[in-house]
Protein backbone atom coordinates (compact mmCIF):
# COMPACT_ATOMS: atom_id res chain seq x y z
CA UNK A 1 0.00 0.00 0.00
CA UNK A 2 1.29 3.44 -0.94
CA UNK A 3 1.37 5.94 1.95
CA UNK A 4 -0.79 8.96 1.43
CA UNK A 5 0.59 12.46 1.72
CA UNK A 6 -2.72 14.20 2.31
CA UNK A 7 -3.29 16.08 5.55
CA UNK A 8 -6.16 13.87 6.71
CA UNK A 9 -3.91 10.81 6.63
CA UNK A 10 -1.42 12.65 8.86
CA UNK A 11 -4.04 13.24 11.54
CA UNK A 12 -5.33 16.65 10.59
CA UNK A 13 -6.58 18.90 7.85
CA UNK A 14 -6.61 22.59 7.08
CA UNK A 15 -10.13 22.66 8.52
CA UNK A 16 -8.71 21.69 11.93
CA UNK A 17 -6.47 24.77 11.85
CA UNK A 18 -9.26 27.29 11.18
CA UNK A 19 -11.14 28.46 14.29
CA UNK A 20 -14.89 28.37 13.77
CA UNK A 21 -15.39 31.75 15.45
CA UNK A 22 -13.91 33.34 12.35
CA UNK A 23 -17.33 32.70 10.71
CA UNK A 24 -19.31 35.17 12.88
CA UNK A 25 -16.38 37.60 12.64
CA UNK A 26 -16.63 37.53 8.83
CA UNK A 27 -20.43 37.83 8.98
CA UNK A 28 -20.19 40.89 11.24
CA UNK A 29 -17.54 42.46 9.01
CA UNK A 30 -19.86 42.07 6.02
CA UNK A 31 -22.62 43.66 8.09
CA UNK A 32 -20.38 46.52 9.22
CA UNK A 33 -18.71 47.25 5.88
CA UNK A 34 -21.45 45.99 3.57
CA UNK A 35 -22.57 49.19 1.90
CA UNK A 36 -23.62 52.73 2.69
CA UNK A 37 -26.85 51.77 4.44
CA UNK A 38 -25.14 49.65 7.10
CA UNK A 39 -21.71 51.29 7.33
CA UNK A 40 -22.74 53.60 10.18
CA UNK A 41 -23.10 52.74 13.84
CA UNK A 42 -26.80 53.53 13.68
CA UNK A 43 -27.27 51.31 10.62
CA UNK A 44 -25.51 48.35 12.20
CA UNK A 45 -27.35 48.76 15.51
CA UNK A 46 -30.69 49.10 13.73
CA UNK A 47 -30.02 45.87 11.82
CA UNK A 48 -29.00 44.01 14.99
CA UNK A 49 -32.15 45.00 16.90
CA UNK A 50 -34.49 44.45 13.95
CA UNK A 51 -36.82 41.50 14.56
CA UNK A 52 -35.84 38.38 12.63
CA UNK A 53 -38.85 36.37 13.77
CA UNK A 54 -41.63 36.38 16.31
CA UNK A 55 -42.46 33.22 18.22
CA UNK A 56 -45.79 32.88 20.04
CA UNK A 57 -45.35 31.51 23.55
CA UNK A 58 -47.77 29.36 25.58
CA UNK A 59 -48.22 32.35 27.92
CA UNK A 60 -49.78 34.28 25.00
CA UNK A 61 -46.72 36.53 24.90
CA UNK A 62 -44.77 36.94 21.68
CA UNK A 63 -41.02 36.44 21.80
CA UNK A 64 -39.37 38.78 19.30
CA UNK A 65 -36.01 37.35 18.26
CA UNK A 66 -33.68 39.95 16.74
CA UNK A 67 -30.87 39.46 14.23
CA UNK A 68 -28.41 40.27 17.03
CA UNK A 69 -29.91 37.46 19.13
CA UNK A 70 -29.48 35.02 16.25
CA UNK A 71 -25.90 36.23 15.76
CA UNK A 72 -25.13 35.51 19.42
CA UNK A 73 -26.81 32.08 19.28
CA UNK A 74 -24.79 31.12 16.18
CA UNK A 75 -21.60 32.35 17.86
CA UNK A 76 -22.34 30.37 21.06
CA UNK A 77 -22.95 27.18 19.07
CA UNK A 78 -19.67 27.66 17.21
CA UNK A 79 -17.88 28.37 20.52
CA UNK A 80 -19.18 25.08 21.90
CA UNK A 81 -17.97 23.16 18.85
CA UNK A 82 -14.63 24.98 19.00
CA UNK A 83 -14.13 24.01 22.66
CA UNK A 84 -14.90 20.38 21.81
CA UNK A 85 -12.40 20.58 18.93
CA UNK A 86 -9.72 21.97 21.25
CA UNK A 87 -9.39 18.56 22.89
CA UNK A 88 -7.71 17.26 19.75
CA UNK A 89 -3.99 16.81 19.33
CA UNK A 90 -1.68 17.36 16.41
CA UNK A 91 -0.40 20.16 14.25
CA UNK A 92 -3.90 21.31 13.32
CA UNK A 93 -4.85 21.86 16.97
CA UNK A 94 -1.68 23.82 17.69
CA UNK A 95 -2.17 26.01 14.63
CA UNK A 96 -5.82 26.46 15.64
CA UNK A 97 -4.74 27.85 19.03
CA UNK A 98 -2.45 30.37 17.35
CA UNK A 99 -5.05 31.44 14.79
CA UNK A 100 -7.64 31.72 17.58
CA UNK A 101 -5.34 34.21 19.29
CA UNK A 102 -5.11 36.20 16.04
CA UNK A 103 -8.93 36.18 15.75
CA UNK A 104 -9.20 37.45 19.34
CA UNK A 105 -6.69 40.25 18.69
CA UNK A 106 -8.56 41.20 15.49
CA UNK A 107 -11.81 41.40 17.47
CA UNK A 108 -10.27 43.57 20.19
CA UNK A 109 -8.71 45.92 17.62
CA UNK A 110 -11.96 46.25 15.67
CA UNK A 111 -14.00 46.78 18.84
CA UNK A 112 -11.68 49.53 20.09
CA UNK A 113 -10.86 51.33 16.84
CA UNK A 114 -13.94 51.15 14.59
CA UNK A 115 -17.21 52.70 15.68
CA UNK A 116 -19.39 50.20 13.77
CA UNK A 117 -18.00 47.42 15.98
CA UNK A 118 -18.95 49.16 19.25
CA UNK A 119 -22.07 47.05 19.83
CA UNK A 120 -23.00 44.58 22.53
CA UNK A 121 -23.23 41.77 19.99
CA UNK A 122 -19.67 42.31 18.82
CA UNK A 123 -18.42 42.74 22.38
CA UNK A 124 -19.95 39.34 23.24
CA UNK A 125 -18.27 37.83 20.17
CA UNK A 126 -14.97 39.30 21.38
CA UNK A 127 -15.50 37.67 24.79
CA UNK A 128 -16.27 34.36 23.07
CA UNK A 129 -13.00 34.54 21.14
CA UNK A 130 -11.18 35.19 24.43
CA UNK A 131 -12.90 32.16 25.98
CA UNK A 132 -11.88 30.10 22.95
CA UNK A 133 -8.23 31.09 23.37
CA UNK A 134 -8.17 30.48 27.13
CA UNK A 135 -10.11 27.20 26.92
CA UNK A 136 -7.90 25.94 24.11
CA UNK A 137 -4.71 26.53 26.04
CA UNK A 138 -6.12 25.21 29.35
CA UNK A 139 -7.46 22.05 27.74
CA UNK A 140 -4.15 21.50 25.91
CA UNK A 141 -2.16 21.92 29.13
CA UNK A 142 -4.44 19.58 31.10
CA UNK A 143 -4.28 16.99 28.33
CA UNK A 144 -0.50 17.25 28.14
CA UNK A 145 -0.16 16.89 31.93
CA UNK A 146 -2.41 13.84 31.89
CA UNK A 147 -0.42 12.28 29.03
CA UNK A 148 2.82 13.08 30.84
CA UNK A 149 1.52 11.43 34.04
CA UNK A 150 0.35 8.34 32.15
CA UNK A 151 3.70 8.10 30.39
CA UNK A 152 5.46 7.64 33.72
CA UNK A 153 6.90 11.15 34.09
Order of alpha helices (4+ residues) and beta strands (2+ residues): alpha-alpha-alpha-beta-beta-alpha-alpha-alpha
